[in-house]
């Protein structure tokens, strides 16, 4: 499974976004509050076996931002 596929699966599971969302849709528009974002990040950390600092989480505005970060960290 690619990074994008994994992130899409996690977002769908934890945020239950509306149909038609894409990688540039903001996490806020996907229905992410602080608790949902925390759960999403924990699942991402488990799936990719990495740790994401709070400072980095604050910079992640869209799924594309998250994918870019993960690609950089896991390459």
C-alpha positions in Angstrom: 0.0 0.0 0.0 1.4 3.4 -0.9 1.7 6.3 1.5 -1.2 8.0 -0.2 -3.4 4.9 0.0 -2.6 4.5 3.7 -3.3 8.1 4.5 -6.6 8.0 2.6 -7.6 4.8 4.5 -6.8 6.4 7.9 -8.6 9.7 7.0 -11.7 7.7 5.9 -11.6 5.6 9.0 -11.1 8.4 11.6 -12.7 11.5 10.0 -15.5 10.0 7.9 -15.2 12.8 5.3 -17.9 13.7 2.8 -17.8 12.3 -0.7 -15.6 14.2 -3.1 -12.8 15.2 -0.7 -9.3 15.3 -2.1 -5.7 15.7 -0.9 -5.9 19.5 -0.8 -9.1 19.6 1.3 -8.1 21.0 4.7 -8.3 18.8 7.7 -10.8 21.3 9.2 -13.1 20.8 6.2 -12.7 17.1 6.6 -14.3 17.4 10.0 -11.1 17.2 12.1 -11.3 18.6 15.6 -8.3 18.4 17.9 -9.3 15.0 19.3 -9.9 13.5 15.8 -6.6 14.9 14.6 -4.8 13.4 17.6 -6.3 10.0 16.9 -5.5 10.3 13.2 -1.8 11.2 14.0 -1.5 8.3 16.5 -2.8 5.9 13.8 -0.4 7.4 11.2 2.5 7.0 13.7 1.6 3.4 14.3 1.2 2.6 10.6 4.4 4.2 9.6 6.4 3.5 12.8 7.4 7.1 13.3 6.8 9.9 15.8 5.4 13.2 14.7 6.0 16.1 17.0 3.3 18.5 18.0 5.1 21.3 16.2 4.9 19.3 12.9 1.3 18.4 13.5 0.4 22.1 13.7 1.9 22.7 10.3 -0.1 19.9 8.6 -3.1 21.6 7.0 -4.1 19.1 4.3 -3.7 15.4 3.6 -1.2 16.3 0.9 0.9 18.1 3.6 0.9 14.9 5.7 1.8 12.7 2.7 4.7 15.0 1.8 5.9 14.9 5.4 5.7 11.1 5.5 7.4 10.6 2.1 10.3 12.8 3.3 10.6 11.1 6.7 10.3 7.5 5.4 12.5 7.8 2.4 
